[in-house]
Amino acid sequence: MDFVFEPLAEKHREAVVDIFNFYVRNSSAAYREEAVEYPFYDNLIAPDVVAGYAVLGSQGRVLGFGVLERYKPISTFSTLGDCMYFFSPEATGQGLGAQLLARLEEDARRHGMNRMLVDISDENVQSLAFHLAHGFVEYGRLARCWKKFGRELGVVYLAKALI
C-alpha cells in the first residue's frame, strides 16, 4: 500500500475525527462512550503535543493518525512519552501502524524521551499483540475500572524503553 505521513493539519480534521469516532461507536479501543465533535481535533494539534501525523493513502485519503505527547505536562515526567493512534478498519494489518510507531519513537528520542507508554483496553487483543510484538512490556493492569457497552472493562499499561 502506498502512503505518506503528513504533520496533522487543519485539512485532516474531519477525517481524523471520523476515524476516531468509528472506534468510539464500535469498539472499546476508544474509551469514550459518545462520539466527539470536530473541535476535539484541537487537542491533537495543541502546542503541547510533541508530534502528530496523518497517514494518507495514494489518493490523499486519511487512513489513520497518531500523536505523541508527554505523559504529564510537568518536568519530572519529561522523559516519558504517551502515544495513541487509530487507523480506518481497512488500513489495519498492512504495516502502517509499525511505521507510524517507528516515526513516533524517533520523535520521542529527539525530544529527550527515553520511554513510551500506551494504555489499552484489556479486550483489545489486536492492539495488545501489536505492542508486545514491537517491544512494549506490560507494566500493569487496572481491572474492571471503566464501563462501555454495558460491560466492565480494564486498562492495560505497556511501556517501551527507547534507549
RANORLIN-V639597 format. One record per backbone hydrogen bond with DSSP energy under -0.5 kcal/mol. CO is the residue of the C=O (numbers start at 1). NH is the residue of the N-H. E is the energy in kcal/mol with one decimal. If there is no record, write none. Layout:
co->(CO,CO)
nh->(NH,NH)
e->(E,E)
This chain:
co->(2,4,6,9,10,12,13,14,15,16,17,18,19,20,21,22,23,23,29,37,38,39,40,41,41,46,48,51,52,53,54,54,55,55,56,57,61,63,64,65,66,67,68,68,69,72,74,75,77,79,79,79,80,81,82,84,86,88,89,91,95,96,97,98,99,100,101,102,103,104,105,106,107,108,109,114,114,115,116,117,118,120,121,123,124,125,126,127,128,129,130,131,131,132,137,140,141,142,142,146,148,151,151,153,153,154,155,156,156,157,157,158,159,160)
nh->(58,56,54,12,13,16,17,18,19,20,21,22,23,24,25,26,27,30,31,40,41,42,43,44,45,49,70,68,8,66,6,56,63,64,4,60,57,88,55,86,53,84,50,51,82,74,77,78,80,81,114,115,71,117,69,67,65,91,92,94,99,100,101,102,103,104,105,106,107,108,109,110,111,113,112,162,163,81,160,83,158,156,124,125,128,129,130,131,132,133,134,134,136,135,159,157,143,145,155,153,151,148,153,145,146,122,142,120,158,139,140,118,137,116)
e->(-0.7,-3.1,-3.2,-2.2,-1.7,-2.7,-2.4,-2.5,-2.2,-2.5,-2.8,-1.5,-1.3,-1.8,-2.5,-1.7,-1.7,-0.6,-0.5,-1.9,-1.7,-1.8,-1.9,-1.5,-0.8,-2.0,-0.6,-3.0,-2.0,-2.0,-2.4,-0.6,-3.8,-1.1,-2.1,-2.2,-3.0,-3.4,-3.0,-2.0,-2.7,-1.9,-1.5,-1.9,-3.5,-1.5,-2.0,-1.9,-1.7,-0.6,-2.3,-1.2,-2.8,-2.7,-2.6,-2.5,-2.4,-2.3,-1.1,-0.7,-1.6,-2.5,-2.8,-2.1,-1.8,-2.5,-2.6,-1.9,-2.2,-2.5,-2.5,-2.5,-1.4,-2.9,-2.0,-2.8,-0.5,-3.0,-2.4,-1.9,-2.5,-3.2,-1.9,-1.6,-2.3,-2.5,-2.2,-2.5,-2.4,-2.3,-0.9,-0.6,-2.5,-1.2,-2.3,-3.1,-0.6,-0.7,-2.0,-3.5,-2.1,-2.0,-0.5,-1.5,-1.7,-2.4,-2.5,-2.5,-0.5,-3.4,-1.3,-2.6,-2.8,-2.4)
